[in-house]
Amino acid sequence: MPTLKKLMKFSFITSAISLSQIAMAALPQAQAPTRGEGTNMTQTMQNYAYDGFMLLGLIVLGVMFLGVAYHAFGVYHEIHDGKKKWRDLGSTAAVGVGILGIGIYLVTKATGIL
């Protein structure tokens, strides 16, 4: 007569096998690049590279935004320490918006060149 331990081991193995087959049932297909697949392999690779550079540009802009926000929080902290004034936070915000605007413009122009 099988013991409880053997039955538990058997049920675990059978459930693991059946669940793994269910998990592999419907994997998503690879997506085409945003510009389309192109007529040959070279065009398709260029279109995937375009998508990669677009992603890289978005990452750069995200890091720029985080840098501006980090600096603004630092200025806000220094306001409460009495080292800076509220106008310093305003100028930080204005310069930060300008930097982000220039960054967005440059990334947009760079992707137009590709």
N, C-alpha and C positions, 0 to 999 in steps of 0.2 A: 504494500500500500504506500503510495507516494506521501511524502511528508509535506507539511505546509511550506517549508522553505523551498522545496523543489517546485511546488505549484506556483509560488510567487515568482520564482526565477523564470519558469516557463511562460507565465502570463506577461512578464516584463519583456522578454525577448520577442514574443509574438506581437505585442503592442508596438514595440520599437520598430519592428520590420514593417508593419502595416502603416504606421504613421509616417515613416520615411518615404514610402511610396506615394502617399497622399501629398506630402510636402513637395515632391518633385514633379507633381502632375502638370502644373501650368506655369512654367517660368516665362517671364516676359521676353519678347523678342527685342533685338537691338533696334534703337530708334535711328531713323535717317537724320542726317544733319539738317539744320534749319534752312539752308539754301537748296536742299534737294540732293539726290545722290549723284547727279552728273552723268555724263555719257561714258566716262571711262574711270579707271581706278585713280588716276592722278587728280581729276576734278573732285572725286569723292573725298580723297585725302585732304585736298585744299579746303573743302567745305567743313570737314571735321576740324582742321586746324583753325579755321575762322571761328568756329564755336569755342574752341579752346582759348583763343585769344580774347574772345568776348568774356568768357568766364574769368580769365586772368585780370581783365580790366575791371570787372565788377568786384573782384577781390581787392584790388588796389584801392578802388573807391571806398570799399567797406573799411579798409584799414585807415584811410584818410579820415573818414567820418569818426571812427573810434578815437583817433589821435586828437581831433578837434574837441570831441566830447570830453576826453580825459583832461585836456588842458583847461576846458571851461569848468569842470568840476574842481580842479586844483585852484583856479582863481576864486571860485565860490567859497572854497574852504579858507582861503587866505583872507577873504572879506570878513569872515566870522572871527578870524584871528586878529583882525585889525591892521593887517599889512597892506591890503588893497581896498579900493573903493568900488562902488557899484558901477561907475563909469568904465572901470577896467573890464568888468564882465561884459558890458555892452560892446566895448571895442573888440573884445575877444570873440563875441558872437558875430559881429559884423565882419571881421577878418576871416573867421572860420567859414561863414557863408560864402565869402568871396573865393576862398581857396577851394571849397567844394564845387562851386560853380565853374571855376577854371578847370578843375579836374574832370568834371563831367563833360565839359566842352572838348577837352583834349582827348578823352577816351572816345567820344563820339566821332571826332575827326579821324582818329587813328583807325577805328573800325571801318570808316568809309574808305580809307586807303586800301584796306585789304580787299 
